[in-house]
Amino acid sequence: MTIDSQANDQPNPQPDYNERIDAETWAFINRTTAAFPDNAASLSVREQRVLYDAMSESFHAGDAPGVISRDSVISNVPIRTYLPAKTKQTIQVVYVHGGGFVVGGLESHDDICSEICHQSQCQLTSVDYRLSPEAKHPAALDDTLLVIDHVWQQHRQAIVLCGDSAGATLCAAAAHAYRNQAKQNKNRVPLIKGQVLIYPSLGGDMSTGSYKTHALAPMLTTEEMAFYANARCTPSTRRQDPLFAPLQDHNFTGLPTTRVFSAECDPLSDDGMHYCQLINQAGGDALWINEAGLVHGYLRARHTVKRAAASFERIVRSVNSFVV
């Protein structure tokens, strides 16, 4: 099933973003780019990380009421565990942050994780995976799988994977990896009950569709996507590897219930659409929500932009839908 919040308004070859994007969202875009400029991909990795961390801190909304967090390290992978004041404790949420595989960490998405924990009343574990270009694929995925395994071993409760952008890529790749492992020994892999993917990058064709229509979208361009993909892999990496680009898989059966939230004004929009179509065609349960007038990175706008706030509510409801 697909929900397109602007289904009757097909994208123009050259979108007029002044018509599609409202004033609140433009204010968010301008505030973001003032801290993390449009040309950030041309800066050194160190400069990008300094700017991104500062930008993330400037948007930090504080801890959610009653949520307690604690840091620990699992086999050299830092994690942050969030405990709600009241807990349903029927599922465990594992959150994987965005940042193009190059920037971000526990701090950049701290308030987002805290709020999801509070609103879902579920324990949440955030993963501080190794970043590129120092750690190439599959390092980030290996770290993500390690933490998922740890959460499963500790709690033996069904897991919901949730992540944004690059983190959503890792969630989807993890779901494919566990699906493959389950064929060998189902009892030895974590039970992944669902995945909630927020503006994911899934390895679609960059020469067509939203990659072309929204090539110059605010907040993320197709050229920047190419930069982040190249930073993540070595020349020997097979771009057709489904664990690098889940859309390159040839088998979409056996995947967990999937909810994908895309931003309309984002080169990655079609990745979510195509991924859900393939899962549904294979007999699975996937829902694509294409958020009208929103841009990549809109999670940080959830307190200032009505459209983003409404989308965040839908995201949390999707997480809650997996709670028994």
GUZA-526203 format. One record per residue (C-alpha): residue number from 0; residue in three letters; x, y, z. Coordinates in steps of 0.5 Angstrom, whole numbers, always signed. Layout:
BEGIN
+-----+-----+-------+-------+-------+
|   i |  aa |     x |     y |     z |
+-----+-----+-------+-------+-------+
| NUM | ALA |     X |     Y |     Z |
...
+-----+-----+-------+-------+-------+
END
This chain:
BEGIN
+-----+-----+-------+-------+-------+
|   i |  aa |     x |     y |     z |
+-----+-----+-------+-------+-------+
|   0 | MET |    +0 |    +0 |    +0 |
|   1 | THR |    +2 |    +7 |    -1 |
|   2 | ILE |    +0 |   +14 |    +1 |
|   3 | ASP |    +2 |   +20 |    -2 |
|   4 | SER |    +0 |   +26 |    +1 |
|   5 | GLN |    +0 |   +30 |    -5 |
|   6 | ALA |    -2 |   +24 |   -10 |
|   7 | ASN |    -6 |   +29 |   -15 |
|   8 | ASP |    +0 |   +33 |   -16 |
|   9 | GLN |    +6 |   +30 |   -20 |
|  10 | PRO |   +13 |   +33 |   -19 |
|  11 | ASN |   +14 |   +38 |   -25 |
|  12 | PRO |   +21 |   +37 |   -28 |
|  13 | GLN |   +24 |   +43 |   -25 |
|  14 | PRO |   +20 |   +44 |   -18 |
|  15 | ASP |   +18 |   +51 |   -16 |
|  16 | TYR |   +20 |   +50 |    -9 |
|  17 | ASN |   +17 |   +57 |    -7 |
|  18 | GLU |   +10 |   +54 |    -8 |
|  19 | ARG |   +12 |   +47 |    -5 |
|  20 | ILE |   +15 |   +49 |    +1 |
|  21 | ASP |   +11 |   +53 |    +6 |
|  22 | ALA |   +14 |   +59 |   +10 |
|  23 | GLU |   +15 |   +55 |   +16 |
|  24 | THR |   +20 |   +50 |   +13 |
|  25 | TRP |   +24 |   +55 |    +9 |
|  26 | ALA |   +25 |   +58 |   +16 |
|  27 | PHE |   +28 |   +51 |   +18 |
|  28 | ILE |   +32 |   +51 |   +12 |
|  29 | ASN |   +35 |   +57 |   +13 |
|  30 | ARG |   +37 |   +56 |   +20 |
|  31 | THR |   +40 |   +49 |   +18 |
|  32 | THR |   +44 |   +52 |   +12 |
|  33 | ALA |   +46 |   +58 |   +16 |
|  34 | ALA |   +50 |   +53 |   +21 |
|  35 | PHE |   +51 |   +47 |   +16 |
|  36 | PRO |   +52 |   +50 |    +9 |
|  37 | ASP |   +50 |   +48 |    +2 |
|  38 | ASN |   +57 |   +47 |    +0 |
|  39 | ALA |   +59 |   +42 |    +7 |
|  40 | ALA |   +60 |   +36 |    +2 |
|  41 | SER |   +66 |   +40 |    -1 |
|  42 | LEU |   +69 |   +41 |    +6 |
|  43 | SER |   +74 |   +37 |   +10 |
|  44 | VAL |   +71 |   +31 |   +14 |
|  45 | ARG |   +73 |   +34 |   +20 |
|  46 | GLU |   +70 |   +41 |   +18 |
|  47 | GLN |   +64 |   +37 |   +17 |
|  48 | ARG |   +63 |   +34 |   +23 |
|  49 | VAL |   +65 |   +40 |   +27 |
|  50 | LEU |   +59 |   +44 |   +24 |
|  51 | TYR |   +54 |   +38 |   +24 |
|  52 | ASP |   +55 |   +37 |   +31 |
|  53 | ALA |   +54 |   +45 |   +33 |
|  54 | MET |   +48 |   +45 |   +28 |
|  55 | SER |   +45 |   +39 |   +32 |
|  56 | GLU |   +46 |   +42 |   +38 |
|  57 | SER |   +43 |   +48 |   +36 |
|  58 | PHE |   +37 |   +44 |   +35 |
|  59 | HIS |   +37 |   +40 |   +41 |
|  60 | ALA |   +30 |   +40 |   +44 |
|  61 | GLY |   +32 |   +38 |   +51 |
|  62 | ASP |   +30 |   +31 |   +54 |
|  63 | ALA |   +23 |   +28 |   +54 |
|  64 | PRO |   +20 |   +28 |   +61 |
|  65 | GLY |   +22 |   +22 |   +65 |
|  66 | VAL |   +27 |   +19 |   +60 |
|  67 | ILE |   +33 |   +17 |   +63 |
|  68 | SER |   +39 |   +15 |   +59 |
|  69 | ARG |   +45 |   +12 |   +60 |
|  70 | ASP |   +52 |   +11 |   +56 |
|  71 | SER |   +56 |    +4 |   +55 |
|  72 | VAL |   +60 |    +1 |   +50 |
|  73 | ILE |   +59 |    -6 |   +47 |
|  74 | SER |   +65 |    -9 |   +44 |
|  75 | ASN |   +68 |    -2 |   +42 |
|  76 | VAL |   +61 |    +0 |   +39 |
|  77 | PRO |   +58 |    +6 |   +44 |
|  78 | ILE |   +51 |    +6 |   +45 |
|  79 | ARG |   +46 |   +10 |   +49 |
|  80 | THR |   +40 |    +7 |   +52 |
|  81 | TYR |   +34 |   +11 |   +54 |
|  82 | LEU |   +29 |    +8 |   +59 |
|  83 | PRO |   +22 |   +11 |   +59 |
|  84 | ALA |   +18 |   +13 |   +66 |
|  85 | LYS |   +13 |    +9 |   +64 |
|  86 | THR |   +14 |    +3 |   +60 |
|  87 | LYS |   +10 |    -2 |   +56 |
|  88 | GLN |   +17 |    -7 |   +55 |
|  89 | THR |   +14 |   -11 |   +50 |
|  90 | ILE |   +19 |    -9 |   +44 |
|  91 | GLN |   +26 |    -6 |   +44 |
|  92 | VAL |   +27 |    +0 |   +39 |
|  93 | VAL |   +34 |    +0 |   +36 |
|  94 | TYR |   +35 |    +7 |   +33 |
|  95 | VAL |   +41 |    +8 |   +28 |
|  96 | HIS |   +42 |   +16 |   +26 |
|  97 | GLY |   +43 |   +19 |   +20 |
|  98 | GLY |   +49 |   +24 |   +17 |
|  99 | GLY |   +51 |   +21 |   +10 |
| 100 | PHE |   +55 |   +15 |   +14 |
| 101 | VAL |   +60 |   +21 |   +15 |
| 102 | VAL |   +57 |   +25 |   +21 |
| 103 | GLY |   +53 |   +25 |   +27 |
| 104 | GLY |   +53 |   +20 |   +33 |
| 105 | LEU |   +50 |   +19 |   +40 |
| 106 | GLU |   +49 |   +27 |   +41 |
| 107 | SER |   +46 |   +29 |   +34 |
| 108 | HIS |   +40 |   +25 |   +35 |
| 109 | ASP |   +40 |   +25 |   +43 |
| 110 | ASP |   +33 |   +29 |   +43 |
| 111 | ILE |   +30 |   +25 |   +38 |
| 112 | CYS |   +31 |   +19 |   +41 |
| 113 | SER |   +29 |   +21 |   +48 |
| 114 | GLU |   +22 |   +23 |   +45 |
| 115 | ILE |   +21 |   +17 |   +41 |
| 116 | CYS |   +23 |   +13 |   +48 |
| 117 | HIS |   +18 |   +18 |   +51 |
| 118 | GLN |   +12 |   +17 |   +46 |
| 119 | SER |   +13 |   +10 |   +45 |
| 120 | GLN |   +14 |    +8 |   +52 |
| 121 | CYS |   +19 |    +3 |   +50 |
| 122 | GLN |   +26 |    +2 |   +51 |
| 123 | LEU |   +31 |    +5 |   +46 |
| 124 | THR |   +38 |    +4 |   +44 |
| 125 | SER |   +42 |    +9 |   +40 |
| 126 | VAL |   +48 |    +6 |   +36 |
| 127 | ASP |   +54 |   +10 |   +35 |
| 128 | TYR |   +57 |    +6 |   +29 |
| 129 | ARG |   +64 |    +8 |   +26 |
| 130 | LEU |   +64 |   +13 |   +21 |
| 131 | SER |   +66 |   +14 |   +14 |
| 132 | PRO |   +71 |   +15 |   +10 |
| 133 | GLU |   +75 |   +12 |   +16 |
| 134 | ALA |   +71 |    +6 |   +16 |
| 135 | LYS |   +69 |    +3 |   +10 |
| 136 | HIS |   +63 |    -1 |    +8 |
| 137 | PRO |   +61 |    -6 |   +12 |
| 138 | ALA |   +64 |    -3 |   +18 |
| 139 | ALA |   +57 |    +1 |   +20 |
| 140 | LEU |   +53 |    -5 |   +18 |
| 141 | ASP |   +57 |    -9 |   +23 |
| 142 | ASP |   +57 |    -5 |   +28 |
| 143 | THR |   +49 |    -4 |   +28 |
| 144 | LEU |   +48 |   -12 |   +27 |
| 145 | LEU |   +53 |   -13 |   +33 |
| 146 | VAL |   +48 |    -8 |   +38 |
| 147 | ILE |   +42 |   -11 |   +35 |
| 148 | ASP |   +45 |   -18 |   +37 |
| 149 | HIS |   +46 |   -15 |   +44 |
| 150 | VAL |   +39 |   -12 |   +45 |
| 151 | TRP |   +36 |   -19 |   +43 |
| 152 | GLN |   +41 |   -23 |   +48 |
| 153 | GLN |   +39 |   -18 |   +53 |
| 154 | HIS |   +32 |   -18 |   +53 |
| 155 | ARG |   +29 |   -23 |   +48 |
| 156 | GLN |   +24 |   -18 |   +46 |
| 157 | ALA |   +22 |   -17 |   +39 |
| 158 | ILE |   +26 |   -11 |   +36 |
| 159 | VAL |   +23 |    -5 |   +32 |
| 160 | LEU |   +29 |    -2 |   +27 |
| 161 | CYS |   +28 |    +6 |   +27 |
| 162 | GLY |   +33 |   +10 |   +23 |
| 163 | ASP |   +33 |   +16 |   +19 |
| 164 | SER |   +37 |   +17 |   +12 |
| 165 | ALA |   +44 |   +13 |   +13 |
| 166 | GLY |   +41 |   +10 |   +19 |
| 167 | ALA |   +35 |    +8 |   +15 |
| 168 | THR |   +40 |    +5 |   +10 |
| 169 | LEU |   +43 |    +1 |   +16 |
| 170 | CYS |   +36 |    -1 |   +19 |
| 171 | ALA |   +34 |    -4 |   +12 |
| 172 | ALA |   +41 |    -7 |   +11 |
| 173 | ALA |   +40 |   -11 |   +17 |
| 174 | ALA |   +33 |   -13 |   +16 |
| 175 | HIS |   +36 |   -16 |    +9 |
| 176 | ALA |   +42 |   -19 |   +13 |
| 177 | TYR |   +37 |   -22 |   +19 |
| 178 | ARG |   +32 |   -25 |   +13 |
| 179 | ASN |   +38 |   -29 |   +10 |
| 180 | GLN |   +41 |   -31 |   +16 |
| 181 | ALA |   +34 |   -34 |   +19 |
| 182 | LYS |   +34 |   -38 |   +13 |
| 183 | GLN |   +40 |   -42 |   +16 |
| 184 | ASN |   +38 |   -42 |   +23 |
| 185 | LYS |   +31 |   -38 |   +25 |
| 186 | ASN |   +32 |   -39 |   +32 |
| 187 | ARG |   +39 |   -36 |   +33 |
| 188 | VAL |   +37 |   -29 |   +30 |
| 189 | PRO |   +34 |   -23 |   +33 |
| 190 | LEU |   +26 |   -23 |   +32 |
| 191 | ILE |   +26 |   -16 |   +28 |
| 192 | LYS |   +18 |   -15 |   +28 |
| 193 | GLY |   +18 |    -8 |   +24 |
| 194 | GLN |   +22 |    -3 |   +21 |
| 195 | VAL |   +21 |    +5 |   +21 |
| 196 | LEU |   +25 |    +8 |   +16 |
| 197 | ILE |   +25 |   +16 |   +15 |
| 198 | TYR |   +28 |   +19 |    +9 |
| 199 | PRO |   +32 |   +13 |    +7 |
| 200 | SER |   +38 |   +12 |    +2 |
| 201 | LEU |   +37 |    +5 |    -1 |
| 202 | GLY |   +41 |    +5 |    -7 |
| 203 | GLY |   +36 |    +7 |   -13 |
| 204 | ASP |   +38 |   +10 |   -20 |
| 205 | MET |   +41 |   +16 |   -19 |
| 206 | SER |   +40 |   +18 |   -26 |
| 207 | THR |   +32 |   +18 |   -26 |
| 208 | GLY |   +26 |   +19 |   -22 |
| 209 | SER |   +27 |   +24 |   -16 |
| 210 | TYR |   +34 |   +24 |   -16 |
| 211 | LYS |   +33 |   +28 |   -23 |
| 212 | THR |   +27 |   +32 |   -21 |
| 213 | HIS |   +30 |   +34 |   -14 |
| 214 | ALA |   +37 |   +34 |   -16 |
| 215 | LEU |   +38 |   +41 |   -13 |
| 216 | ALA |   +33 |   +40 |    -7 |
| 217 | PRO |   +34 |   +44 |    -1 |
| 218 | MET |   +38 |   +41 |    +4 |
| 219 | LEU |   +40 |   +35 |    +0 |
| 220 | THR |   +42 |   +35 |    -7 |
| 221 | THR |   +44 |   +29 |   -12 |
| 222 | GLU |   +51 |   +31 |   -12 |
| 223 | GLU |   +52 |   +31 |    -5 |
| 224 | MET |   +49 |   +24 |    -5 |
| 225 | ALA |   +54 |   +21 |   -10 |
| 226 | PHE |   +59 |   +24 |    -5 |
| 227 | TYR |   +57 |   +20 |    +1 |
| 228 | ALA |   +56 |   +14 |    -3 |
| 229 | ASN |   +63 |   +15 |    -5 |
| 230 | ALA |   +66 |   +16 |    +2 |
| 231 | ARG |   +62 |   +10 |    +4 |
| 232 | CYS |   +66 |    +5 |    +0 |
| 233 | THR |   +72 |    +3 |    -4 |
| 234 | PRO |   +73 |    +2 |   -11 |
| 235 | SER |   +72 |    -6 |   -10 |
| 236 | THR |   +66 |    -5 |    -6 |
| 237 | ARG |   +60 |    -8 |   -10 |
| 238 | ARG |   +55 |    -3 |   -11 |
| 239 | GLN |   +50 |    -8 |   -13 |
| 240 | ASP |   +51 |   -11 |    -6 |
| 241 | PRO |   +44 |   -11 |    -2 |
| 242 | LEU |   +47 |   -10 |    +4 |
| 243 | PHE |   +50 |    -4 |    +1 |
| 244 | ALA |   +44 |    -2 |    -3 |
| 245 | PRO |   +38 |    -6 |    -1 |
| 246 | LEU |   +34 |    -4 |    -7 |
| 247 | GLN |   +39 |    -8 |   -11 |
| 248 | ASP |   +37 |   -14 |    -7 |
| 249 | HIS |   +33 |   -19 |   -12 |
| 250 | ASN |   +29 |   -22 |    -6 |
| 251 | PHE |   +24 |   -18 |    -2 |
| 252 | THR |   +20 |   -24 |    +1 |
| 253 | GLY |   +21 |   -25 |    +9 |
| 254 | LEU |   +22 |   -18 |   +11 |
| 255 | PRO |   +19 |   -15 |   +17 |
| 256 | THR |   +13 |   -10 |   +17 |
| 257 | THR |   +16 |    -4 |   +14 |
| 258 | ARG |   +14 |    +4 |   +14 |
| 259 | VAL |   +17 |    +9 |   +10 |
| 260 | PHE |   +17 |   +16 |   +11 |
| 261 | SER |   +20 |   +20 |    +5 |
| 262 | ALA |   +20 |   +28 |    +4 |
| 263 | GLU |   +17 |   +30 |    -2 |
| 264 | CYS |   +23 |   +35 |    -4 |
| 265 | ASP |   +28 |   +30 |    -3 |
| 266 | PRO |   +32 |   +26 |    -8 |
| 267 | LEU |   +31 |   +20 |    -4 |
| 268 | SER |   +24 |   +20 |    -5 |
| 269 | ASP |   +23 |   +15 |   -10 |
| 270 | ASP |   +27 |   +10 |    -6 |
| 271 | GLY |   +22 |    +9 |    -1 |
| 272 | MET |   +17 |    +8 |    -6 |
| 273 | HIS |   +20 |    +3 |   -10 |
| 274 | TYR |   +22 |    -1 |    -4 |
| 275 | CYS |   +15 |    -1 |    -1 |
| 276 | GLN |   +13 |    -3 |    -8 |
| 277 | LEU |   +18 |    -9 |    -8 |
| 278 | ILE |   +16 |   -11 |    -1 |
| 279 | ASN |    +9 |   -11 |    -3 |
| 280 | GLN |   +10 |   -15 |    -9 |
| 281 | ALA |   +13 |   -20 |    -6 |
| 282 | GLY |    +7 |   -21 |    -1 |
| 283 | GLY |   +10 |   -17 |    +5 |
| 284 | ASP |    +7 |   -11 |    +9 |
| 285 | ALA |   +10 |    -4 |    +7 |
| 286 | LEU |    +7 |    +3 |    +7 |
| 287 | TRP |   +10 |    +9 |    +4 |
| 288 | ILE |    +8 |   +16 |    +6 |
| 289 | ASN |   +11 |   +21 |    +2 |
| 290 | GLU |   +11 |   +28 |    +6 |
| 291 | ALA |    +8 |   +34 |    +2 |
| 292 | GLY |   +13 |   +40 |    +2 |
| 293 | LEU |   +18 |   +37 |    +7 |
| 294 | VAL |   +25 |   +36 |    +6 |
| 295 | HIS |   +31 |   +32 |    +8 |
| 296 | GLY |   +33 |   +32 |   +15 |
| 297 | TYR |   +26 |   +35 |   +17 |
| 298 | LEU |   +26 |   +31 |   +24 |
| 299 | ARG |   +29 |   +37 |   +27 |
| 300 | ALA |   +24 |   +41 |   +25 |
| 301 | ARG |   +18 |   +37 |   +29 |
| 302 | HIS |   +18 |   +43 |   +34 |
| 303 | THR |   +17 |   +49 |   +29 |
| 304 | VAL |   +14 |   +46 |   +23 |
| 305 | LYS |    +7 |   +44 |   +23 |
| 306 | ARG |    +8 |   +39 |   +17 |
| 307 | ALA |   +14 |   +36 |   +21 |
| 308 | ALA |   +10 |   +35 |   +27 |
| 309 | ALA |    +5 |   +32 |   +24 |
| 310 | SER |   +10 |   +27 |   +21 |
| 311 | PHE |   +13 |   +26 |   +27 |
| 312 | GLU |    +7 |   +24 |   +30 |
| 313 | ARG |    +6 |   +19 |   +25 |
| 314 | ILE |   +13 |   +16 |   +26 |
| 315 | VAL |   +11 |   +15 |   +33 |
| 316 | ARG |    +5 |   +12 |   +32 |
| 317 | SER |    +8 |    +7 |   +27 |
| 318 | VAL |   +13 |    +5 |   +32 |
| 319 | ASN |    +7 |    +4 |   +37 |
| 320 | SER |    +3 |    +0 |   +32 |
| 321 | PHE |    +8 |    -6 |   +34 |
| 322 | VAL |    +7 |    -6 |   +41 |
| 323 | VAL |    +3 |   -12 |   +43 |
+-----+-----+-------+-------+-------+
END
